[in-house]
Amino acid sequence: MTIKGIDVSSHQSSNYPTRGMNFVFVKASEGRSYVNPKQGAQAAHGREAGLVLGFYHFLWPGNIKAQAKYFVDKAKEKPGDMLACDWEHTSDGTAASNGEKDAFIREVKRLRPRHKVLLYCNRDFWLNRDTTSYAGDGLWIAQYNGDPGNPDIQAKWRFHQYTSSPIDTNIGKFSSGAALRSWARERFDGKPTAADPEPEPEHETEPGA
């Protein structure tokens, strides 16, 4: 009941491999001043290959509403594409707080209410920095544990980034690419899909569990 995909940024080619893949997350923006210069070409390459697309924003501390607006303005999203908050250490060693992470996801959901909005973070952030277990419409967890589709967390998840070699590669907890596409388009199509796991609750009993 899993499918495979990758995520790319300006560090990767616009002609990344798509064979055997069902989805791709493309870096769109960072902070309030950076846009991935390859975003358009990378998104077009994924669409041409029939992949389900997601776009992510690398979150910096501060100016959260402005960052959310910058993200949705710069992302090359279309109906049915996913949006994600990338919560990790910045290049200067700082990180957005848990409250800022939550606020960013909520603001993106407000600005793009018909899109699924997810949280990306690594296991350390989820277990040791998160205090609310809020991941919007789903958790995209990074843990390079050599066990694709089995991250070492108790919380429900949608995507597992399990390796960065030779490219960031992920497992999606969906029965097929069509099931993922149906889930991602739910709010545009106005109907639920029974082919997928139940939506995540906004909060878990054990924060970060």
URTA-V378446 format. One record per residue. N is the residue number from 0. RES is the residue in one letter. PHI is phi as a letter, one per 20 degrees, with the letter a starting at -180 (999 if undefined). BURIAL is + if it has 9 or more other C-alpha atoms within 8 Angstrom, else -. D_LAST is the distance of its C-alpha to the last C-alpha in Angstrom with 1 decimal. Layout:
n:N res:RES phi:PHI burial:BURIAL d_last:D_LAST
n:N res:RES phi:PHI burial:BURIAL d_last:D_LAST
This chain:
n:0 res:M phi:999 burial:- d_last:22.5
n:1 res:T phi:c burial:+ d_last:21.7
n:2 res:I phi:c burial:+ d_last:23.9
n:3 res:K phi:d burial:+ d_last:24.4
n:4 res:G phi:b burial:+ d_last:24.9
n:5 res:I phi:c burial:+ d_last:25.2
n:6 res:D phi:c burial:+ d_last:24.9
n:7 res:V phi:c burial:+ d_last:27.8
n:8 res:S phi:c burial:+ d_last:29.1
n:9 res:S phi:f burial:+ d_last:32.6
n:10 res:H phi:f burial:- d_last:32.1
n:11 res:Q phi:d burial:- d_last:32.6
n:12 res:S phi:f burial:- d_last:35.7
n:13 res:S phi:f burial:- d_last:36.4
n:14 res:N phi:d burial:- d_last:37.3
n:15 res:Y phi:f burial:- d_last:34.0
n:16 res:P phi:f burial:- d_last:33.8
n:17 res:T phi:c burial:- d_last:33.0
n:18 res:R phi:f burial:- d_last:34.2
n:19 res:G phi:m burial:- d_last:31.6
n:20 res:M phi:d burial:+ d_last:29.2
n:21 res:N phi:d burial:+ d_last:28.1
n:22 res:F phi:b burial:+ d_last:26.6
n:23 res:V phi:b burial:+ d_last:26.6
n:24 res:F phi:d burial:+ d_last:24.9
n:25 res:V phi:d burial:+ d_last:27.6
n:26 res:K phi:f burial:+ d_last:27.2
n:27 res:A phi:d burial:+ d_last:29.2
n:28 res:S phi:b burial:+ d_last:29.1
n:29 res:E phi:b burial:+ d_last:27.8
n:30 res:G phi:l burial:+ d_last:28.3
n:31 res:R phi:c burial:- d_last:31.5
n:32 res:S phi:b burial:- d_last:34.0
n:33 res:Y phi:d burial:- d_last:32.9
n:34 res:V phi:c burial:+ d_last:33.2
n:35 res:N phi:f burial:+ d_last:32.9
n:36 res:P phi:f burial:- d_last:36.5
n:37 res:K phi:e burial:+ d_last:35.8
n:38 res:Q phi:g burial:+ d_last:33.6
n:39 res:G phi:f burial:- d_last:36.4
n:40 res:A phi:f burial:- d_last:37.6
n:41 res:Q phi:f burial:+ d_last:34.2
n:42 res:A phi:f burial:+ d_last:33.4
n:43 res:A phi:f burial:- d_last:36.8
n:44 res:H phi:f burial:+ d_last:36.4
n:45 res:G phi:f burial:+ d_last:33.3
n:46 res:R phi:f burial:+ d_last:35.0
n:47 res:E phi:f burial:- d_last:38.1
n:48 res:A phi:e burial:- d_last:36.1
n:49 res:G phi:n burial:- d_last:34.6
n:50 res:L phi:e burial:+ d_last:31.0
n:51 res:V phi:f burial:+ d_last:28.5
n:52 res:L phi:d burial:+ d_last:28.0
n:53 res:G phi:c burial:+ d_last:25.3
n:54 res:F phi:c burial:+ d_last:25.9
n:55 res:Y phi:c burial:+ d_last:23.7
n:56 res:H phi:d burial:+ d_last:24.3
n:57 res:F phi:e burial:+ d_last:23.4
n:58 res:L phi:e burial:+ d_last:22.4
n:59 res:W phi:d burial:+ d_last:24.2
n:60 res:P phi:f burial:+ d_last:24.0
n:61 res:G phi:n burial:- d_last:26.4
n:62 res:N phi:l burial:- d_last:28.5
n:63 res:I phi:f burial:+ d_last:25.6
n:64 res:K phi:f burial:+ d_last:27.8
n:65 res:A phi:f burial:- d_last:30.4
n:66 res:Q phi:f burial:+ d_last:27.9
n:67 res:A phi:f burial:+ d_last:26.8
n:68 res:K phi:f burial:+ d_last:30.5
n:69 res:Y phi:g burial:+ d_last:31.3
n:70 res:F phi:g burial:+ d_last:28.7
n:71 res:V phi:f burial:+ d_last:29.9
n:72 res:D phi:f burial:- d_last:33.5
n:73 res:K phi:e burial:+ d_last:33.3
n:74 res:A phi:f burial:+ d_last:31.1
n:75 res:K phi:e burial:+ d_last:33.4
n:76 res:E phi:f burial:- d_last:31.5
n:77 res:K phi:c burial:- d_last:33.1
n:78 res:P phi:g burial:- d_last:32.3
n:79 res:G phi:n burial:+ d_last:29.4
n:80 res:D phi:e burial:+ d_last:27.9
n:81 res:M phi:e burial:+ d_last:24.3
n:82 res:L phi:c burial:+ d_last:23.4
n:83 res:A phi:b burial:+ d_last:20.4
n:84 res:C phi:e burial:+ d_last:19.4
n:85 res:D phi:e burial:+ d_last:19.1
n:86 res:W phi:d burial:+ d_last:17.1
n:87 res:E phi:a burial:+ d_last:17.9
n:88 res:H phi:f burial:+ d_last:20.6
n:89 res:T phi:e burial:+ d_last:24.0
n:90 res:S phi:f burial:- d_last:27.2
n:91 res:D phi:d burial:- d_last:28.0
n:92 res:G phi:n burial:- d_last:24.7
n:93 res:T phi:e burial:+ d_last:23.5
n:94 res:A phi:b burial:+ d_last:20.5
n:95 res:A phi:f burial:+ d_last:20.0
n:96 res:S phi:f burial:- d_last:18.0
n:97 res:N phi:g burial:+ d_last:14.9
n:98 res:G phi:f burial:- d_last:17.6
n:99 res:E phi:f burial:+ d_last:19.8
n:100 res:K phi:g burial:+ d_last:17.3
n:101 res:D phi:f burial:+ d_last:16.8
n:102 res:A phi:f burial:+ d_last:20.6
n:103 res:F phi:f burial:+ d_last:21.4
n:104 res:I phi:g burial:+ d_last:19.6
n:105 res:R phi:f burial:+ d_last:21.1
n:106 res:E phi:f burial:+ d_last:24.5
n:107 res:V phi:f burial:+ d_last:24.5
n:108 res:K phi:f burial:+ d_last:23.8
n:109 res:R phi:f burial:- d_last:26.7
n:110 res:L phi:f burial:- d_last:28.9
n:111 res:R phi:c burial:- d_last:28.2
n:112 res:P phi:f burial:+ d_last:27.3
n:113 res:R phi:e burial:- d_last:28.2
n:114 res:H phi:d burial:+ d_last:25.9
n:115 res:K phi:f burial:+ d_last:22.3
n:116 res:V phi:c burial:+ d_last:20.4
n:117 res:L phi:d burial:+ d_last:17.2
n:118 res:L phi:d burial:+ d_last:15.0
n:119 res:Y phi:d burial:+ d_last:15.4
n:120 res:C phi:b burial:+ d_last:13.6
n:121 res:N phi:e burial:+ d_last:12.9
n:122 res:R phi:f burial:+ d_last:10.0
n:123 res:D phi:f burial:- d_last:11.1
n:124 res:F phi:f burial:+ d_last:11.3
n:125 res:W phi:f burial:+ d_last:7.9
n:126 res:L phi:e burial:+ d_last:6.4
n:127 res:N phi:d burial:- d_last:9.6
n:128 res:R phi:d burial:+ d_last:11.4
n:129 res:D phi:f burial:+ d_last:9.5
n:130 res:T phi:c burial:- d_last:9.8
n:131 res:T phi:c burial:+ d_last:10.2
n:132 res:S phi:l burial:+ d_last:7.9
n:133 res:Y phi:e burial:- d_last:11.5
n:134 res:A phi:c burial:+ d_last:12.6
n:135 res:G phi:m burial:+ d_last:15.9
n:136 res:D phi:e burial:+ d_last:16.9
n:137 res:G phi:r burial:+ d_last:14.3
n:138 res:L phi:e burial:+ d_last:12.1
n:139 res:W phi:d burial:+ d_last:14.1
n:140 res:I phi:d burial:+ d_last:12.2
n:141 res:A phi:d burial:+ d_last:14.5
n:142 res:Q phi:b burial:+ d_last:14.3
n:143 res:Y phi:e burial:+ d_last:17.7
n:144 res:N phi:d burial:- d_last:17.1
n:145 res:G phi:m burial:- d_last:20.3
n:146 res:D phi:c burial:- d_last:18.6
n:147 res:P phi:g burial:+ d_last:19.0
n:148 res:G phi:n burial:+ d_last:16.8
n:149 res:N phi:c burial:- d_last:14.3
n:150 res:P phi:f burial:+ d_last:11.7
n:151 res:D phi:e burial:- d_last:9.7
n:152 res:I phi:b burial:- d_last:6.2
n:153 res:Q phi:e burial:- d_last:5.2
n:154 res:A phi:f burial:- d_last:5.5
n:155 res:K phi:f burial:- d_last:9.3
n:156 res:W phi:b burial:+ d_last:11.3
n:157 res:R phi:d burial:+ d_last:15.0
n:158 res:F phi:c burial:+ d_last:16.1
n:159 res:H phi:c burial:+ d_last:15.4
n:160 res:Q phi:e burial:+ d_last:17.7
n:161 res:Y phi:d burial:+ d_last:18.4
n:162 res:T phi:b burial:+ d_last:21.6
n:163 res:S phi:d burial:+ d_last:23.9
n:164 res:S phi:c burial:- d_last:27.0
n:165 res:P phi:e burial:- d_last:29.5
n:166 res:I phi:b burial:+ d_last:27.6
n:167 res:D phi:g burial:+ d_last:24.0
n:168 res:T phi:c burial:+ d_last:23.3
n:169 res:N phi:c burial:+ d_last:20.6
n:170 res:I phi:d burial:+ d_last:19.8
n:171 res:G phi:d burial:+ d_last:19.5
n:172 res:K phi:e burial:+ d_last:18.2
n:173 res:F phi:b burial:+ d_last:21.6
n:174 res:S phi:f burial:+ d_last:24.6
n:175 res:S phi:a burial:+ d_last:27.0
n:176 res:G phi:f burial:+ d_last:27.9
n:177 res:A phi:f burial:- d_last:29.7
n:178 res:A phi:f burial:+ d_last:26.6
n:179 res:L phi:f burial:+ d_last:24.7
n:180 res:R phi:f burial:+ d_last:27.8
n:181 res:S phi:f burial:+ d_last:28.1
n:182 res:W phi:f burial:+ d_last:24.5
n:183 res:A phi:f burial:+ d_last:25.1
n:184 res:R phi:e burial:+ d_last:28.4
n:185 res:E phi:g burial:+ d_last:27.4
n:186 res:R phi:f burial:+ d_last:28.3
n:187 res:F phi:e burial:+ d_last:31.5
n:188 res:D phi:e burial:- d_last:32.6
n:189 res:G phi:m burial:- d_last:31.7
n:190 res:K phi:b burial:- d_last:30.5
n:191 res:P phi:f burial:- d_last:27.2
n:192 res:T phi:c burial:+ d_last:26.8
n:193 res:A phi:e burial:- d_last:26.0
n:194 res:A phi:e burial:- d_last:25.4
n:195 res:D phi:c burial:+ d_last:21.8
n:196 res:P phi:f burial:- d_last:18.3
n:197 res:E phi:f burial:- d_last:17.8
n:198 res:P phi:g burial:- d_last:16.8
n:199 res:E phi:f burial:- d_last:13.3
n:200 res:P phi:f burial:- d_last:13.0
n:201 res:E phi:f burial:+ d_last:13.2
n:202 res:H phi:c burial:- d_last:10.5
n:203 res:E phi:d burial:+ d_last:7.6
n:204 res:T phi:f burial:- d_last:8.1
n:205 res:E phi:d burial:- d_last:5.2
n:206 res:P phi:g burial:+ d_last:5.5
n:207 res:G phi:m burial:+ d_last:3.8
n:208 res:A phi:f burial:+ d_last:0.0
